[in-house]
Amino acid sequence: MKILFKIILVLVFSLLIFPQDKRFTRGAENGYMWIDYEKYSIMRDMKYDYLSSMLERQRVINLFQISSDSLGCREDIKKLLEMNEKNELDLSLMVKKIDEFYREEKLRIIPIAFAYCYCVKELAGNPREELIDYLINILKFSESEE
């Protein structure tokens, strides 16, 4: 009985000492991680690097058609690229848009990939109603347990 009590005490103590890392939502980096990048960006812009690597991964997925649309905004990206004369997305602008998105603390639980898609949809000129619906859906996803 004493051993069981000690095990329970150790488990409770470890949960109190090591709280859940709030920088992840359902295993994906979220806005808290994005905001933390500002603290550690000494020589390089970590936000730019993160976004660039996320998009490169998506490009490889699209190239080999591994999945249909893992980010959920392929058509909006195409529309945005068609609107852009140079046929490229400015990552610096996207970093600024994601920074604006995460200014509202309650949105920081949303994974970075969804924040990126929201910003793409906004830049592509989607109607406000669609943006609100998308935001509600990704908030519900982020707030729910796996």
Secondary structure in CASP SS format (residue, H / E / C, confidence):
PFRMAT SS
TARGET T0000
AUTHOR 0000-0000-0000
METHOD secondary structure of the structure
MODEL  1
M C 1.00
K H 1.00
I H 1.00
L H 1.00
F H 1.00
K H 1.00
I H 1.00
I H 1.00
L H 1.00
V H 1.00
L H 1.00
V H 1.00
F H 1.00
S H 1.00
L H 1.00
L H 1.00
I H 1.00
F C 1.00
P C 1.00
Q C 1.00
D C 1.00
K C 1.00
R C 1.00
F E 1.00
T E 1.00
R C 1.00
G C 1.00
A E 1.00
E E 1.00
N E 1.00
G H 1.00
Y H 1.00
M H 1.00
W H 1.00
I H 1.00
D H 1.00
Y H 1.00
E H 1.00
K H 1.00
Y H 1.00
S C 1.00
I C 1.00
M C 1.00
R C 1.00
D C 1.00
M H 1.00
K H 1.00
Y H 1.00
D H 1.00
Y H 1.00
L H 1.00
S H 1.00
S H 1.00
M H 1.00
L H 1.00
E H 1.00
R H 1.00
Q H 1.00
R H 1.00
V H 1.00
I H 1.00
N H 1.00
L H 1.00
F C 1.00
Q C 1.00
I C 1.00
S C 1.00
S C 1.00
D C 1.00
S C 1.00
L C 1.00
G C 1.00
C C 1.00
R H 1.00
E H 1.00
D H 1.00
I H 1.00
K H 1.00
K H 1.00
L H 1.00
L H 1.00
E H 1.00
M H 1.00
N C 1.00
E C 1.00
K C 1.00
N C 1.00
E C 1.00
L C 1.00
D C 1.00
L H 1.00
S H 1.00
L H 1.00
M H 1.00
V H 1.00
K H 1.00
K H 1.00
I H 1.00
D H 1.00
E H 1.00
F H 1.00
Y C 1.00
R C 1.00
E C 1.00
E H 1.00
K H 1.00
L H 1.00
R C 1.00
I C 1.00
I C 1.00
P E 1.00
I H 1.00
A H 1.00
F H 1.00
A H 1.00
Y H 1.00
C H 1.00
Y H 1.00
C H 1.00
V H 1.00
K H 1.00
E H 1.00
L H 1.00
A C 1.00
G C 1.00
N C 1.00
P C 1.00
R H 1.00
E H 1.00
E H 1.00
L H 1.00
I H 1.00
D H 1.00
Y H 1.00
L H 1.00
I H 1.00
N H 1.00
I H 1.00
L H 1.00
K H 1.00
F H 1.00
S H 1.00
E H 1.00
S C 1.00
E C 1.00
E C 1.00
END
